[in-house]
Amino acid sequence: MLAIIIISVIFALFGLILGYSAHRFKVQGDPIVDSIDALLPQTQCAQCGYPGCRPYASAIAAGEASFNQCPPGGDECIMALSELLGVEPLPLNEEYGQQQAKRVAAIVEKDCIGCALCIPACPVDAIVGAARQMHTVIRAECTGCDLCVPACPVDCIIMMPNEALDAGKAINSLSTTTSKATIPEQQHLPCIRCGECEPVCPVNLLPQQLYWHCRSGALEKAKDFALHDCIECGRCETVCPSNIPLVQYYHSAKSEIVLKQQDKAEADHARTRYLARQLRIEQENIDRMARIDQKKKALAEMRSQEINKSIARVKTRRQANNSNHSSIPPHQS
């Protein structure tokens, strides 16, 4: 029990440190770059040709890079960026890679030699270990960037599907997949905008508007119409003359919103860890340079003292020689 309490306290302190770092050292930059960065998946994989999501966002804002160079974000990220930038969407540039399902790194323990080369390669500090000790990956923090794989000299790091994440998303998206698969357009008539669904809603929503937004994928607009206030009672369905399964559309949209919120929370967390790591590396460089300067000053002072001592010895020797010469009587002829 004591061990559980100690571990909980350690994780709580770690979370407070990350939160403080994100607030204290928040990067103040271009709001356009911030908006672009918020849409990127924050894997920090460098597949786009830039060392992280933030530099890539800066390059997009400056017109130095296209917005279709992010394989982890895929088509969804490209669509969001094209909407933000007000340009036509482009297909993913496969020169930078292909979109894959999210994966996490795993270390084959029996093959790990404890070289610690994978630790600095991870952009979010998701690998823990020590020299000549077996390492491990914090799966909940891994972004699946693949950068640790080439860093391992014995190929003991493998990429595998995140089963827990995939299982959770499968549960949340089950109704979404089922709804879209079981609602062919021919099973119900088009909406005739009769308005019969509105007066029967027990929470005073606008079912017709919600239906249009959910069907078209305009989830933000559906949220503006209080989609999550819907209790899915089904009264709107019973009075619909077109027999539209409205509740299934609403439930599907809710599930999709939840998945997007989960992805957003994970991306924000990864960004926080990435920034904390960058700050740590910067501080370590500052401390290292300070130690080097201190050693240089100490060495210079030591050399100065040695030089002064040498000069003093030379002066003493000369004085002694001068004294010896003065004590010698002059030569008498």
C-alpha positions as CSV (number, residue, x, y, z in Angstrom):
1,M,0.0,0.0,0.0
2,L,2.8,2.4,0.9
3,A,4.5,1.7,-2.5
4,I,1.3,2.6,-4.3
5,I,1.0,5.8,-2.4
6,I,4.7,6.7,-3.1
7,I,4.3,6.0,-6.9
8,S,1.1,8.0,-7.0
9,V,2.8,11.0,-5.3
10,I,5.8,10.7,-7.8
11,F,3.4,10.7,-10.8
12,A,1.5,13.6,-9.3
13,L,4.7,15.7,-8.9
14,F,5.8,14.8,-12.4
15,G,2.5,16.0,-13.7
16,L,2.8,19.3,-11.8
17,I,6.3,19.8,-13.2
18,L,5.1,19.3,-16.8
19,G,2.1,21.6,-16.2
20,Y,4.4,24.3,-14.7
21,S,6.9,23.9,-17.5
22,A,4.1,24.3,-20.2
23,H,2.8,27.5,-18.4
24,R,6.1,29.0,-17.4
25,F,8.0,28.4,-20.6
26,K,5.1,28.8,-23.0
27,V,6.3,29.7,-26.5
28,Q,4.9,33.1,-27.6
29,G,4.8,33.1,-31.3
30,D,2.8,33.8,-34.4
31,P,-1.0,33.0,-33.9
32,I,-1.1,31.5,-37.4
33,V,1.7,29.1,-36.5
34,D,-0.1,28.3,-33.3
35,S,-3.3,27.5,-35.2
36,I,-1.4,25.2,-37.7
37,D,0.5,23.5,-34.9
38,A,-2.7,22.8,-33.1
39,L,-4.0,20.8,-36.1
40,L,-0.8,18.6,-36.4
41,P,-0.7,15.2,-34.7
42,Q,2.3,16.1,-32.5
43,T,4.1,12.8,-33.2
44,Q,7.4,14.9,-33.6
45,C,8.5,12.2,-36.2
46,A,10.3,14.5,-38.6
47,Q,8.9,12.7,-41.6
48,C,7.8,16.0,-43.0
49,G,11.4,17.0,-43.4
50,Y,11.4,19.3,-40.3
51,P,12.7,18.4,-36.8
52,G,9.2,18.6,-35.2
53,C,5.6,19.7,-35.6
54,R,6.2,23.3,-34.5
55,P,9.0,23.9,-37.1
56,Y,6.9,22.3,-39.7
57,A,4.0,24.6,-38.8
58,S,6.4,27.6,-39.0
59,A,7.5,26.5,-42.5
60,I,3.8,26.2,-43.7
61,A,3.0,29.6,-42.4
62,A,6.1,31.1,-44.1
63,G,5.2,29.3,-47.4
64,E,8.4,27.2,-47.3
65,A,6.5,23.9,-47.1
66,S,3.3,22.4,-48.3
67,F,0.6,21.3,-45.9
68,N,0.4,17.8,-47.3
69,Q,3.7,16.5,-45.9
70,C,2.5,14.9,-42.7
71,P,1.9,11.1,-43.1
72,P,0.8,10.6,-39.4
73,G,-1.9,13.2,-39.8
74,G,-3.1,11.9,-43.2
75,D,-6.1,13.1,-45.1
76,E,-7.9,14.4,-42.0
77,C,-5.0,16.7,-41.1
78,I,-4.7,17.9,-44.7
79,M,-8.4,18.7,-44.9
80,A,-8.2,20.6,-41.6
81,L,-5.2,22.6,-42.7
82,S,-6.6,23.4,-46.1
83,E,-9.8,24.7,-44.4
84,L,-7.7,26.8,-42.0
85,L,-5.5,28.2,-44.8
86,G,-8.4,28.7,-47.2
87,V,-6.9,26.6,-50.0
88,E,-7.9,23.5,-51.9
89,P,-7.0,20.2,-50.3
90,L,-4.2,18.2,-51.8
91,P,-3.4,14.4,-51.6
92,L,-0.8,13.3,-49.2
93,N,2.7,13.6,-50.7
94,E,3.9,10.0,-50.4
95,E,7.5,11.1,-50.8
96,Y,7.4,11.7,-47.1
97,G,5.7,8.4,-46.2
98,Q,2.4,6.7,-46.1
99,Q,-0.3,7.0,-43.5
100,Q,-0.4,4.1,-41.0
101,A,-2.4,3.2,-38.0
102,K,-1.0,4.5,-34.7
103,R,1.8,2.3,-33.3
104,V,3.9,2.4,-30.3
105,A,7.5,1.2,-29.7
106,A,8.3,-1.9,-27.7
107,I,11.8,-3.0,-26.5
108,V,12.6,-6.7,-26.7
109,E,14.1,-7.1,-23.2
110,K,16.3,-10.1,-23.8
111,D,18.0,-8.4,-26.7
112,C,18.5,-5.0,-25.0
113,I,22.2,-4.3,-24.2
114,G,21.5,-1.1,-22.2
115,C,23.4,1.2,-24.6
116,A,21.0,4.1,-23.8
117,L,21.2,5.4,-27.4
118,C,17.4,5.2,-27.8
119,I,16.8,7.6,-24.9
120,P,18.0,10.8,-26.5
121,A,16.4,9.8,-29.8
122,C,12.9,9.9,-28.3
123,P,11.4,13.4,-28.8
124,V,8.9,13.1,-25.8
125,D,11.1,11.2,-23.3
126,A,8.9,8.1,-23.4
127,I,11.9,5.7,-22.9
128,V,13.3,5.2,-19.5
129,G,16.5,3.3,-18.5
130,A,20.1,3.6,-17.6
131,A,23.5,2.6,-19.1
132,R,24.0,-1.2,-19.0
133,Q,20.4,-1.6,-17.8
134,M,17.4,-2.9,-19.6
135,H,15.2,0.0,-21.0
136,T,11.5,0.2,-21.4
137,V,8.9,2.3,-23.2
138,I,6.1,4.2,-21.5
139,R,3.4,3.2,-23.9
140,A,1.0,5.9,-22.8
141,E,3.6,8.6,-23.7
142,C,4.9,7.1,-27.0
143,T,3.8,8.9,-30.1
144,G,4.9,6.2,-32.5
145,C,7.5,8.5,-34.3
146,D,9.8,5.5,-35.1
147,L,12.9,7.6,-34.3
148,C,14.2,5.2,-31.7
149,V,14.2,2.3,-34.1
150,P,17.3,3.3,-36.2
151,A,19.1,4.5,-33.0
152,C,19.2,0.9,-31.6
153,P,22.4,-0.8,-32.6
154,V,21.0,-4.3,-32.0
155,D,17.5,-3.9,-33.5
156,C,15.7,-4.7,-30.3
157,I,13.0,-2.0,-30.7
158,I,9.9,-3.0,-32.7
159,M,6.8,-1.0,-33.6
160,M,3.5,-2.6,-32.8
161,P,-0.1,-1.5,-32.8
162,N,-1.3,0.1,-29.6
163,E,-3.8,-2.6,-28.6
164,A,-5.2,-0.7,-25.7
165,L,-5.8,2.5,-27.7
166,D,-7.2,0.6,-30.6
167,A,-9.5,-1.4,-28.4
168,G,-10.8,1.8,-26.8
169,K,-11.4,3.5,-30.1
170,A,-13.0,0.4,-31.5
171,I,-15.6,0.5,-28.7
172,N,-16.2,4.2,-29.1
173,S,-16.4,4.0,-32.9
174,L,-18.5,0.8,-33.1
175,S,-21.7,2.7,-33.2
176,T,-20.3,5.0,-35.8
177,T,-19.3,2.2,-38.2
178,T,-22.5,0.3,-37.6
179,S,-24.7,3.3,-38.1
180,K,-23.2,4.3,-41.4
181,A,-23.2,0.7,-42.6
182,T,-26.8,0.0,-41.6
183,I,-28.4,3.3,-42.8
184,P,-28.4,3.1,-46.6
185,E,-30.2,6.0,-48.1
186,Q,-32.8,3.8,-49.7
187,Q,-34.1,2.6,-46.3
188,H,-35.5,6.0,-45.5
189,L,-36.9,8.9,-47.5
190,P,-35.2,12.3,-47.6
191,C,-35.9,14.9,-45.0
192,I,-38.9,17.0,-46.1
193,R,-38.3,19.7,-43.5
194,C,-41.7,19.3,-42.0
195,G,-40.6,20.3,-38.6
196,E,-42.7,17.6,-36.8
197,C,-39.6,16.5,-34.8
198,E,-39.0,19.9,-33.1
199,P,-42.1,20.1,-30.8
200,V,-41.7,16.6,-29.5
201,C,-38.1,17.0,-28.3
202,P,-38.1,16.9,-24.5
203,V,-35.0,19.0,-24.2
204,N,-36.0,21.7,-26.7
205,L,-33.4,20.9,-29.4
206,L,-33.7,21.3,-33.2
207,P,-33.6,17.7,-34.5
208,Q,-33.8,18.7,-38.1
209,Q,-30.7,21.0,-38.0
210,L,-28.8,18.4,-35.9
211,Y,-29.6,15.8,-38.5
212,W,-28.3,17.8,-41.4
213,H,-25.1,18.7,-39.6
214,C,-24.4,15.2,-38.4
215,R,-25.1,13.7,-41.8
216,S,-22.8,16.2,-43.5
217,G,-20.0,15.7,-40.9
218,A,-20.2,19.3,-39.7
219,L,-19.5,18.3,-36.2
220,E,-18.6,21.7,-34.8
221,K,-21.9,23.1,-36.0
222,A,-23.7,20.1,-34.5
223,K,-22.0,20.9,-31.2
224,D,-23.2,24.5,-31.5
225,F,-26.8,23.1,-31.7
226,A,-26.2,21.3,-28.4
227,L,-25.8,17.8,-29.8
228,H,-24.5,16.5,-26.5
229,D,-27.7,17.6,-24.8
230,C,-29.7,15.0,-26.8
231,I,-30.8,12.2,-24.5
232,E,-31.5,9.9,-27.5
233,C,-35.0,9.2,-26.4
234,G,-36.2,8.5,-30.0
235,R,-39.3,10.7,-30.0
236,C,-38.1,12.6,-33.0
237,E,-37.8,9.3,-34.9
238,T,-41.4,8.2,-34.1
239,V,-42.9,11.3,-35.7
240,C,-40.6,11.5,-38.7
241,P,-42.7,10.8,-41.9
242,S,-39.5,9.9,-43.7
243,N,-38.5,7.2,-41.1
244,I,-35.1,8.7,-40.7
245,P,-33.1,7.0,-37.9
246,L,-32.2,10.3,-36.3
247,V,-30.9,8.8,-33.1
248,Q,-28.3,6.7,-34.9
249,Y,-27.0,9.8,-36.7
250,Y,-26.8,11.7,-33.4
251,H,-25.1,8.8,-31.6
252,S,-22.6,8.3,-34.5
253,A,-21.7,12.0,-34.4
254,K,-21.2,12.0,-30.7
255,S,-18.9,9.0,-30.9
256,E,-16.8,10.7,-33.6
257,I,-16.6,13.9,-31.5
258,V,-15.3,11.9,-28.6
259,L,-12.6,10.3,-30.7
260,K,-11.5,13.6,-32.0
261,Q,-11.4,15.0,-28.5
262,Q,-9.3,12.0,-27.4
263,D,-6.9,12.6,-30.3
264,K,-6.7,16.3,-29.4
265,A,-5.9,15.6,-25.8
266,E,-3.2,13.1,-26.7
267,A,-1.7,15.6,-29.2
268,D,-1.7,18.4,-26.6
269,H,0.0,16.1,-24.0
270,A,2.6,15.1,-26.5
271,R,3.3,18.7,-27.3
272,T,3.7,19.5,-23.6
273,R,6.2,16.7,-23.2
274,Y,8.1,17.7,-26.3
275,L,8.4,21.3,-25.2
276,A,9.5,20.1,-21.7
277,R,12.2,18.0,-23.3
278,Q,13.4,20.9,-25.4
279,L,13.6,23.1,-22.4
280,R,15.4,20.4,-20.4
281,I,18.0,19.9,-23.2
282,E,18.4,23.7,-23.5
283,Q,19.0,24.0,-19.7
284,E,21.4,21.0,-19.8
285,N,23.4,22.8,-22.6
286,I,23.5,26.0,-20.6
287,D,24.6,24.1,-17.4
288,R,27.3,22.3,-19.4
289,M,28.6,25.5,-20.9
290,A,28.7,27.0,-17.5
291,R,30.7,24.1,-16.1
292,I,33.1,24.3,-19.1
293,D,33.6,28.0,-18.5
294,Q,34.1,27.4,-14.8
295,K,36.7,24.7,-15.6
296,K,38.4,27.1,-18.1
297,K,38.6,29.8,-15.5
298,A,39.9,27.4,-12.9
299,L,42.5,26.1,-15.3
300,A,43.5,29.7,-16.3
301,E,43.8,30.6,-12.7
302,M,45.9,27.6,-12.0
303,R,48.2,28.4,-15.0
304,S,48.5,32.0,-13.8
305,Q,49.5,30.8,-10.3
306,E,52.1,28.4,-11.8
307,I,53.4,31.2,-14.0
308,N,53.6,33.5,-11.0
309,K,55.4,30.8,-9.0
310,S,57.9,30.3,-11.9
311,I,58.5,34.0,-12.1
312,A,59.1,34.1,-8.4
313,R,61.5,31.2,-8.5
314,V,63.4,32.9,-11.4
315,K,63.6,36.1,-9.4
316,T,64.8,34.3,-6.3
317,R,67.4,32.5,-8.3
318,R,68.7,35.7,-9.9
319,Q,68.9,37.4,-6.5
320,A,70.8,34.5,-5.2
321,N,73.2,34.6,-8.1
322,N,73.7,38.4,-7.8
323,S,74.4,37.9,-4.1
324,N,77.0,35.3,-4.8
325,H,78.7,37.5,-7.4
326,S,78.9,40.5,-5.0
327,S,80.5,38.4,-2.3
328,I,83.4,37.3,-4.5
329,P,86.5,39.6,-3.8
330,P,87.9,41.4,-6.7
331,H,91.0,39.9,-8.5
332,Q,94.2,41.3,-7.3
333,S,97.1,41.5,-9.7
